[in-house]
Amino acid sequence: MPGFATTTGGVLLILAILLPVAGLTASLALGGRRAEQIALTLTPVGVLIALAIASSVLASGAPVVYIVGGFAPPLGIALRADGFSAIMLLTTAVIISAACFFARSSFATPRGEPEARAPFAFWTLIQGLFAALNIVLLSGDLFNLFVALELLTFSAVPIVCLDGRPETLVAALRYLLFALFGSVFYLLGVGLIYGAYGTLDILLLASRVKPEPAVYAAAGLMTAGLLAKTALFPLYLWLPPAHANAPAAGSAVLSALVVKAPFFLIVRLWFDVLPKLPSETAGAMLAALGSAAILVGSVLALRQQRLKLLIAYSTVAQIGYLFLMFPLALGGGVWSMDAWIGGVMQTLSHAFAKAGMFMAAGLAAQSLGHDRITDLGGLGRAMPLTAFALGIGGVSLMGLPPSGGFAAKWLLLTASAEAGQWAWVAVILAGGLLAGGYVYRILAPALSGEPATLKSAPARSREAIALALTLVALLLGFAPQNFFNLIEIGRLPVAGP
């Protein structure tokens, strides 16, 4: 059967999963001092594997497939990397690797000192996150994806409360409750799908699923569960306290990658599993919730007094843009490819911009002893690289040229206008203006006044990592044609209007 044979380069897919799993296992066995060395050694190797997978997909012009154990679905499990998966794998590996090197000074275990709980937990959990994200991006089985989501949740939640403060424990507990709520709904939907069709393989379901009550119920349950995990309005209440209170490296990974995993599965669900279902109403509802997220999240960001909370509420807003692609790309119109590429570009540009901005905010808070926005005066003179990272990341969030955020929002804007769906045009423009407002709130005090007095000077290497990530978000606006060709590889055709 097409799609169910291991292809050239397929072994790279299992390596992408086994590498962090092996690192996690070795870290648990060898302890915290070795866990740091293992993570810092293996995550760059993960970047090379992800780059090789992306190159293989681009070279072949088709998805790369690996059949686990040689048993094809429905008896076995297939791993599959199309263009979207390959790009997300590379993004994940780069940001995880950057977060590990950024976190060295915060979670190091110096020679001669006893091992501490927090460093051991961080280095093992970050590798658990890496493994879970790679499984989400590669698995072609809905139950396997449930297992990956649970591994992701139980790796992400403890990172929020590593310092053990009461407020971080409350934030982690709220995150856990929302995540478990989402898991229950998702699993109920998976059960309905399996009961109706006897398989959970995505490619097999794409050819078998048809409009019927069980499918509609499963689609609603699974989508609702995944929306809770991705923190789309109005299910965002867990995100700001969790992201704002986590350590800077943890916040970067949570905002850039963890909330993108359930979004990735929503894309897989509606574009790959349910392409035969009428999607106009579902797409409009998702875009309406996304529009509310853009407006509400931006307004709340404008009202924040703490830098990390402002950036966290910005995540609520920027996630909303991702869901504007659904009514445009699902319809099968001539504009659908622009919407698809725009959604993927927004996913990537937000990931790099927000990872860099959270790292920069963490450096500012550590060096100043606080992250109060009104007291950021002179930050730009005392920590120019940090302020520059915040500014470059803000350019992408606002959607100003020549950033990746501009390319993403321009494609979504163009698709909305071509489709005659002018409501999304108004939302995109309003969201850009509001983003300009909250980015100005950061930069206005940071770039004024005499140099701030620092309690401790940040390491230049950490500032460079934060700046490098935001520069990637900027440089995505100059992506070559091969990049867009890669995004399109493996995308299943959608029904026409």
TAJOFEN-V407114 format. One record per backbone hydrogen bond with DSSP energy under -1.0 kcal/mol. CO is the residue of the C=O (numbers start at 1). NH is the residue of the N-H. E is the energy in kcal/mol with one decimal. If there is no record, write none. Layout:
BEGIN
co=CO nh=NH e=E
co=CO nh=NH e=E
END
This chain:
BEGIN
co=1 nh=4 e=-2.0
co=7 nh=10 e=-2.4
co=9 nh=12 e=-1.4
co=10 nh=13 e=-1.5
co=11 nh=15 e=-1.7
co=12 nh=16 e=-2.0
co=14 nh=18 e=-2.9
co=15 nh=19 e=-2.4
co=17 nh=21 e=-1.5
co=18 nh=22 e=-3.1
co=19 nh=23 e=-2.1
co=20 nh=24 e=-2.7
co=21 nh=25 e=-2.5
co=22 nh=26 e=-2.6
co=23 nh=27 e=-2.3
co=24 nh=28 e=-2.2
co=25 nh=29 e=-1.7
co=26 nh=30 e=-2.6
co=27 nh=31 e=-2.2
co=31 nh=35 e=-2.0
co=32 nh=36 e=-1.6
co=34 nh=38 e=-2.7
co=35 nh=39 e=-2.6
co=36 nh=40 e=-2.5
co=37 nh=41 e=-1.3
co=38 nh=42 e=-2.8
co=39 nh=43 e=-2.2
co=42 nh=46 e=-2.0
co=43 nh=47 e=-1.4
co=44 nh=48 e=-1.6
co=45 nh=49 e=-2.2
co=46 nh=50 e=-2.5
co=47 nh=51 e=-2.4
co=48 nh=52 e=-2.1
co=49 nh=53 e=-2.3
co=50 nh=54 e=-2.4
co=51 nh=55 e=-2.3
co=52 nh=56 e=-2.2
co=53 nh=57 e=-2.5
co=54 nh=58 e=-2.4
co=55 nh=59 e=-2.6
co=56 nh=60 e=-2.2
co=57 nh=61 e=-1.9
co=64 nh=81 e=-2.8
co=65 nh=7 e=-2.3
co=66 nh=79 e=-3.1
co=67 nh=70 e=-1.4
co=68 nh=71 e=-1.3
co=72 nh=75 e=-1.1
co=72 nh=76 e=-1.5
co=77 nh=68 e=-2.3
co=78 nh=140 e=-1.3
co=79 nh=66 e=-2.5
co=81 nh=64 e=-2.3
co=82 nh=86 e=-2.7
co=83 nh=87 e=-2.3
co=84 nh=88 e=-2.3
co=85 nh=89 e=-2.7
co=86 nh=90 e=-2.0
co=87 nh=91 e=-2.3
co=88 nh=92 e=-2.7
co=89 nh=93 e=-2.5
co=90 nh=94 e=-2.4
co=91 nh=95 e=-2.4
co=92 nh=96 e=-2.7
co=93 nh=97 e=-2.2
co=94 nh=98 e=-2.5
co=95 nh=99 e=-2.7
co=96 nh=100 e=-2.1
co=97 nh=101 e=-2.0
co=98 nh=102 e=-2.4
co=99 nh=103 e=-1.9
co=103 nh=107 e=-2.4
co=110 nh=113 e=-1.7
co=116 nh=120 e=-1.4
co=117 nh=121 e=-2.6
co=118 nh=122 e=-2.9
co=119 nh=123 e=-2.5
co=120 nh=124 e=-1.7
co=121 nh=125 e=-2.7
co=122 nh=126 e=-2.7
co=124 nh=128 e=-1.8
co=125 nh=129 e=-2.6
co=126 nh=130 e=-1.9
co=127 nh=131 e=-2.3
co=128 nh=132 e=-2.6
co=129 nh=133 e=-2.8
co=130 nh=134 e=-2.0
co=131 nh=135 e=-2.1
co=132 nh=136 e=-2.4
co=133 nh=137 e=-2.2
co=134 nh=138 e=-1.2
co=135 nh=139 e=-2.7
co=138 nh=80 e=-3.0
co=140 nh=202 e=-2.9
co=141 nh=145 e=-2.1
co=142 nh=146 e=-1.3
co=143 nh=147 e=-2.1
co=144 nh=148 e=-2.2
co=145 nh=149 e=-2.3
co=146 nh=150 e=-2.1
co=147 nh=151 e=-2.3
co=148 nh=152 e=-2.3
co=149 nh=153 e=-2.5
co=150 nh=154 e=-2.6
co=152 nh=156 e=-2.3
co=153 nh=157 e=-2.7
co=157 nh=160 e=-1.0
co=159 nh=162 e=-1.0
co=161 nh=164 e=-1.1
co=165 nh=169 e=-2.1
co=166 nh=170 e=-2.2
co=167 nh=171 e=-2.1
co=168 nh=172 e=-2.4
co=169 nh=173 e=-2.3
co=170 nh=174 e=-2.4
co=171 nh=175 e=-2.2
co=172 nh=176 e=-2.5
co=173 nh=177 e=-2.3
co=174 nh=178 e=-2.2
co=175 nh=179 e=-2.5
co=176 nh=180 e=-2.7
co=177 nh=181 e=-2.3
co=178 nh=182 e=-2.3
co=179 nh=183 e=-2.2
co=180 nh=184 e=-2.4
co=181 nh=185 e=-1.8
co=182 nh=186 e=-2.4
co=183 nh=187 e=-2.7
co=184 nh=188 e=-2.2
co=185 nh=189 e=-1.9
co=186 nh=190 e=-2.1
co=187 nh=191 e=-2.3
co=188 nh=192 e=-1.9
co=189 nh=193 e=-2.2
co=190 nh=194 e=-2.6
co=191 nh=195 e=-2.4
co=192 nh=196 e=-1.7
co=193 nh=197 e=-2.2
co=194 nh=198 e=-2.6
co=200 nh=142 e=-2.3
co=201 nh=205 e=-2.5
co=202 nh=206 e=-2.0
co=205 nh=209 e=-3.1
co=212 nh=216 e=-2.1
co=213 nh=217 e=-2.5
co=214 nh=218 e=-2.4
co=215 nh=219 e=-2.9
co=216 nh=220 e=-2.2
co=217 nh=221 e=-2.5
co=218 nh=222 e=-2.8
co=219 nh=223 e=-2.2
co=220 nh=224 e=-2.3
co=221 nh=225 e=-2.4
co=222 nh=226 e=-2.3
co=223 nh=227 e=-2.4
co=224 nh=228 e=-1.7
co=225 nh=229 e=-1.3
co=226 nh=230 e=-1.9
co=227 nh=232 e=-1.7
co=232 nh=235 e=-2.9
co=236 nh=239 e=-1.5
co=238 nh=242 e=-1.5
co=239 nh=243 e=-3.0
co=240 nh=244 e=-2.4
co=241 nh=245 e=-1.5
co=242 nh=246 e=-1.0
co=247 nh=251 e=-3.0
co=248 nh=252 e=-2.2
co=249 nh=253 e=-1.7
co=250 nh=254 e=-2.8
co=251 nh=255 e=-2.6
co=252 nh=256 e=-2.2
co=253 nh=257 e=-2.4
co=253 nh=258 e=-1.9
co=254 nh=259 e=-1.6
co=257 nh=261 e=-1.2
co=260 nh=264 e=-2.9
co=261 nh=265 e=-1.7
co=262 nh=266 e=-2.0
co=263 nh=267 e=-2.2
co=264 nh=268 e=-2.3
co=265 nh=269 e=-2.8
co=266 nh=270 e=-2.4
co=267 nh=271 e=-2.5
co=268 nh=272 e=-1.9
co=268 nh=273 e=-1.7
co=269 nh=274 e=-2.1
co=274 nh=277 e=-1.2
co=279 nh=283 e=-3.0
co=280 nh=284 e=-2.1
co=281 nh=285 e=-2.4
co=282 nh=286 e=-2.5
co=283 nh=287 e=-2.3
co=284 nh=288 e=-2.3
co=285 nh=289 e=-2.3
co=286 nh=290 e=-2.3
co=287 nh=291 e=-2.6
co=288 nh=292 e=-2.2
co=289 nh=293 e=-2.3
co=290 nh=294 e=-2.3
co=291 nh=295 e=-2.2
co=292 nh=296 e=-3.0
co=293 nh=297 e=-2.3
co=294 nh=298 e=-1.5
co=295 nh=299 e=-2.2
co=296 nh=300 e=-2.6
co=297 nh=301 e=-2.1
co=298 nh=302 e=-1.9
co=301 nh=304 e=-1.2
co=305 nh=373 e=-2.8
co=306 nh=310 e=-2.2
co=307 nh=311 e=-2.3
co=308 nh=312 e=-2.1
co=309 nh=313 e=-2.6
co=310 nh=314 e=-1.9
co=311 nh=315 e=-1.4
co=312 nh=316 e=-1.3
co=313 nh=317 e=-1.7
co=314 nh=318 e=-3.1
co=315 nh=319 e=-2.3
co=319 nh=322 e=-1.0
co=320 nh=323 e=-1.0
co=321 nh=324 e=-1.4
co=325 nh=329 e=-3.6
co=326 nh=330 e=-2.0
co=333 nh=336 e=-1.8
co=335 nh=339 e=-2.0
co=336 nh=340 e=-2.4
co=337 nh=341 e=-2.7
co=338 nh=342 e=-2.6
co=339 nh=343 e=-2.4
co=340 nh=344 e=-2.2
co=341 nh=345 e=-2.8
co=342 nh=346 e=-2.3
co=343 nh=347 e=-1.9
co=344 nh=348 e=-2.2
co=345 nh=349 e=-3.0
co=346 nh=350 e=-2.2
co=347 nh=351 e=-1.5
co=348 nh=352 e=-2.2
co=349 nh=353 e=-2.4
co=350 nh=354 e=-2.9
co=351 nh=355 e=-1.9
co=352 nh=356 e=-2.1
co=353 nh=357 e=-2.2
co=354 nh=358 e=-2.4
co=355 nh=359 e=-1.8
co=356 nh=360 e=-2.5
co=357 nh=361 e=-2.7
co=358 nh=362 e=-2.2
co=359 nh=363 e=-2.2
co=360 nh=364 e=-2.4
co=361 nh=365 e=-2.5
co=362 nh=366 e=-2.3
co=363 nh=367 e=-2.5
co=364 nh=368 e=-2.7
co=365 nh=369 e=-1.9
co=367 nh=455 e=-3.4
co=371 nh=307 e=-3.2
co=373 nh=376 e=-1.5
co=376 nh=379 e=-2.1
co=378 nh=382 e=-2.1
co=378 nh=452 e=-1.7
co=379 nh=383 e=-3.3
co=383 nh=387 e=-2.3
co=384 nh=388 e=-2.5
co=385 nh=389 e=-2.2
co=386 nh=390 e=-2.1
co=387 nh=391 e=-2.3
co=388 nh=392 e=-3.0
co=389 nh=393 e=-2.5
co=390 nh=394 e=-2.1
co=391 nh=395 e=-1.9
co=392 nh=396 e=-1.4
co=393 nh=397 e=-2.0
co=394 nh=398 e=-2.4
co=395 nh=399 e=-1.1
co=395 nh=400 e=-2.3
co=400 nh=403 e=-1.8
co=403 nh=407 e=-1.9
co=404 nh=408 e=-2.5
co=405 nh=409 e=-2.5
co=406 nh=410 e=-2.8
co=407 nh=411 e=-2.1
co=408 nh=412 e=-2.2
co=409 nh=413 e=-2.5
co=410 nh=414 e=-2.9
co=411 nh=415 e=-2.5
co=412 nh=416 e=-2.3
co=413 nh=417 e=-2.2
co=414 nh=418 e=-2.6
co=415 nh=419 e=-2.1
co=416 nh=421 e=-2.2
co=420 nh=422 e=-1.2
co=422 nh=426 e=-2.0
co=423 nh=427 e=-1.9
co=424 nh=428 e=-2.6
co=425 nh=429 e=-2.2
co=426 nh=430 e=-2.5
co=427 nh=431 e=-2.9
co=428 nh=432 e=-1.9
co=429 nh=433 e=-1.9
co=430 nh=434 e=-2.4
co=431 nh=435 e=-2.5
co=432 nh=436 e=-2.0
co=433 nh=437 e=-1.5
co=434 nh=438 e=-2.0
co=435 nh=439 e=-2.4
co=436 nh=440 e=-2.1
co=437 nh=441 e=-1.6
co=439 nh=443 e=-2.4
co=440 nh=444 e=-2.9
co=442 nh=446 e=-1.5
co=443 nh=447 e=-2.3
co=445 nh=378 e=-1.1
co=445 nh=448 e=-1.4
co=446 nh=380 e=-3.4
co=448 nh=378 e=-2.0
co=459 nh=463 e=-1.9
co=460 nh=464 e=-2.6
co=461 nh=465 e=-1.8
co=462 nh=466 e=-2.0
co=463 nh=467 e=-2.5
co=464 nh=468 e=-2.7
co=465 nh=469 e=-2.0
co=466 nh=470 e=-1.7
co=467 nh=471 e=-2.2
co=468 nh=472 e=-1.7
co=469 nh=473 e=-1.5
co=470 nh=474 e=-1.6
co=471 nh=475 e=-3.0
co=472 nh=476 e=-1.5
co=473 nh=404 e=-2.7
co=474 nh=477 e=-1.6
co=475 nh=478 e=-2.2
co=476 nh=479 e=-1.6
co=480 nh=484 e=-1.0
co=481 nh=485 e=-2.4
co=482 nh=486 e=-2.2
co=483 nh=487 e=-1.7
co=484 nh=488 e=-1.3
co=488 nh=491 e=-1.5
co=489 nh=83 e=-2.7
END
